[in-house]
């Protein structure tokens, strides 16, 4: 019985650092998701991290930016093919200009 208690305590202590690591990992992931991306300087990889933005849409944003100049507001993004009101709502607060 005493051996079972010791093994249980040892197992519980081994799990503590892992739980802490998972919590830190979740927190870091949450911070990365909430990071603001400058839409005028972001590259393809950075744009793809935005919600609802895949490779094609990210490239369309870059192409539009290179042809027409920097975006000055969230509404300017609506001029990019494939970006509508729903997309703008997802990007609100996640992009800077």
Buried (B, 14 or more C-beta within 10 A) or exposed (E): EEEEEEEEEEEEEEEEEEEEEEEEEEEEEEEEEEEEBEBBEBEEEBBBBBEEBEEEBBBBBBEBBEEEEEBEEBEBBEEBEEBEEEBBEBBEEBBEE
